[in-house]
Amino acid sequence: MIDPKQYQNHIEKAQALVDLNCPSPEDDLIRLSKSVADSPKDERHTKLRWLAVEIDDLIAQLRWHLGQTLLLREVYPQIDNAGDDDDPDLKGRGMVTSALLLLRGYVSRPERVLFTDLSEPRRGGTVAGWIFHMMVDDSVGRAISILDRLARVVCLVADESFEKVYFRSKKLSVVHKKLEMPESQKLVELAESEVFEILLSYRDGWTHERKIFARLAGFPPGDSYTDASGQQVRMQDGDWTADVLFSVANAAYHQVLEALHSVASICEQQVTNTQP
């Protein structure tokens, strides 16, 4: 996506920022891996080993996405300045959805999705900003998928069966009652935290209901309607900046780090002890 020869210095700086802000959990990944590597060859422990491999790979993918957001900001600093030249009276209002839809047929090459110059304008933002936003969305989604897998790991360790396993306090509380470990209690607390609620709201909106729009990726929409009581209800997004978006993705990553640390400890104490 970004020529490594042309932007070597930027890549090195972005890697340093990734290591500083999103450190790789090498010790915990090794602890988890060693704990399950030589576990019994039955169905339950085979699933544990498979999940450990998936978690390892997904964390590397997540760090790559976070690294790309940092690299994009290094190479294309206009991402951080998106909207600075907007009229203060219009800031945050967004373009009326009907106008966006009516103008859809007149947008220059709307079908184009591959670019050689990421600083190129795109629908009021830039290509770099558009990609940056997608990287954040993907980061949050990946982080929650890792947390769900970590929940599956502790369910298998506790030999608790659910039709579907997600990283939610209700299911983790059942596991905690069986394990009665400080680490399992920590997982319950993480699932009940306000940070995790923010992440779920962001991901669920993007997946099911209403995605976030940010000025750096293009003109955000805005609209309104009159509800049954006669009150006007405005639909619009807040001023999502590059800093705020990255903080959401980074918060998701750190939730993964905390959960992984607890899960690795649980596996060390519980899975290793089941070996012959």
N, C-alpha and C positions, 0 to 999 in steps of 0.2 A: 504493500500500500504506500509506504514511504521509502524512497530509494535509500538503502543503508549506506551506500558509498557517498552520496551527496550530503547526507545528514548525520554522519558518524558522531560528531560532537553532540548533537541534539539527542541522539539515541543513548549515548553514554550518560548524559545528564538525566534523561528520563529514567534510565535503569537505576541510577543512584536514588532518584526520587521514589521509585517503586520500592526499592530495598528499605528506604527510610520510612515511608508511609504505609506500605503494605508488605511487611517482611514475610519471607517464606517460612512456614511452620515446620522446618526440617526435623527438629527434634521430636515433635509430636507425631509427624507422619512416620518417622522411623519407629517410634514406640508402638504405634498402632500396627504397623506392618509386621514387626517382630512378634507381637502378641498373637496375631492370627495366622502367621505363616505356617506354623507346624501344628495347627489345631487339628482335631479329629477329622477324618474324611467322610463325615456324615453330611446330610443335606443342610442342616442348620449352619455348620461351620464352613461348608463350601460357599454358602451365600454370604457369610461374613467376609471370607477372603475376597470374593468377587466385589463386594461393596468397598472394601479397602482399596482395591485397585482403581475402581471408579472414582472414589473420593480424591485419591492422589492426582489422577489425571484432570479432574474437574477443577481442583484448586490451581493447578498450573494454567489451565484455560482462563480461570477467573483473573489471575495475576496478569496474564497477557492482555486481557481486555482493559484492566486498570492501567497497565503500562501504556497501552495505545492512547488512552485518554490523556495521560500526562505528556506523551510524546506529541500528540496533536496540539496541545496547548503551548509546548515549546516551539514547534515549527510554525504554528499559525496563531500568534498572540491575539489576533482580531477576535478569536473565540471569546476571550475574556472581556472584550470591549463591545460586544454585540449590544446594539440598542442605545449606546451612549449618546448618539446624535439624534435620537428621537425627540419629538416635541414632548415636553414634560406633561402637557395636558392630555396627550394621547397615550402616554406610556401605560402599559398594563391593560389597556382596554381591549386590544386585539381587533382583528378585522372581522366584520360581521360575516357569519358563515354563509349567508345567502350570496354575498358578494364574492367570497372565495369560490363558491360552487359555480356561479354564473361566469366567472372569469376563467374557469378551469380549461375551457376549450381554446383560450387565447394565450396560455402560458407557453413560453418558448421551450420547445422540446421537452415536454413533461415526462416522456417515456424514458429519458436518458437516466441511467443509474451508475454508469462507469465513467470516471473522470481521470484525467492526467494531472490537472491543476486543482488541488483541493482548496485553494484560496478563491476559486471561481464563485461568483454569486449564485445563490439558489433560493428562489422564492422569498427574497428579502433577508435571507441569512447567507451562509456560505456552505459549500460542500463539506469543509472541515467541521463546521458546527453541526451539520446534519449527521455526519459519521460519529462525532463525539457523543451526541445524544443517544444514538443507537448503541454505542459501546456501554454507556451507563445503564440503559435499559437491559442489555444483555448481561451486564455484571450483576445487577440485582436479581435477575431471574436465575442465573447460575448459582449465586450464593444461596438462595432459598432451596434450590434443588440439592445442593450439598448438605444443607441443614436437614432436609427430609431424609437423605441417606444416612446421616449420622443418627437420626431418630430410629431408623430401621436397624442400625447396628445394635443400639442398646436394647431394642425390643428382642432381637435375636439372642443377645447375651442373657437377658432376663427370661428367655423362653416364653415371651408373651406374644400372643397372636392377635392381630387386628386385620379386618378386611382391607383397609387402606391405612398406611402409616404416613403421617405428616409430623413435622416439628411443631407440635401444639402441646400446650400445658396439660390438657385433659389426658392425652395418651402418655405423656412423659410422667405424669403423676402416678399412673398405674405402675409404670416401670420403677419409679422411685419407691413406692410402697414395698415392692418386692426386693429391690437391691439395698435400700436404706443406706445409701452412701452419700457423703457430702457432694461428690461429683454429680450424682443423679439429681440431687436437690438443686444444684447449680443449673442444670439443663432446664428444669422446671422454671426457675427464675428468669433465665434467658428468654424462654418462650412467652413469659408474662410481661416482659419489659416493654416500655414505651417505644424503644428503638425498634424492636421487632415488629410492633404494631404498625409503625411508620413504613417499614419495609414491605410488610404484607399489603398495606393499603396501596403503596406505589405499584407493586407487582400485580396485584389483583385488578387494579384499575387498568393497567396496561394490557393485561391478558383478557379481561372479561368486560370491562365497563367503559372506562374513559382514560385514554392515554394523556400523559403530560406533554404540553407544548412549551417550547422555549424559544425566545427571540433569536438565539444564536443559530437555530436550525431553520428559521424562516418566520414569516409573520404568524403569530399565534391567532387562533380564531376567538371570536367573542360573540355572544348572542344573548337574548333574553326572551322570557315568555311570561304570561300572566297566569298565576295559579288559580285554583278554585275560589280562593278568598279574595281575589282581585289584586293581590300583591304582585308586583313585578319581580321576577327572579332572574338575576344575571348569571350567565354561564361564562366563566372566563378562568384563565390560569393566572397564578401569581407570576412575579418576575423571577423566573427560574434562571439563575446565572450559572456559568460554568463552575464556579466555586460551590454553589449549593448542590448542583447535580453530582459533582464529584464526591461531595461529603456524604451523599446518600449511598453511592456505590462503595465508598470506603467504609462506612458504617456497616454495610452488609458484610464486607470482607472480615471486619473485626468480630462480628457476631460468629462467623465461621471459625475464626481462630479460637475464640473462647469455648465454643462448643466442642471443637476438635480436641482441645486440651483435656476437657473433662472425659470425653469418650475414650481417648487414648489411655487415660488413667484407669477407667472402668475395665477396659479390655486387658490391660496389664494385670489387674488384680483378679479378674473373673475368668477370662479365657485361658490365660497361661496356666491357671490352677486346675483347669479341666483336662490338661494333657496327661497322658499316661506316664 
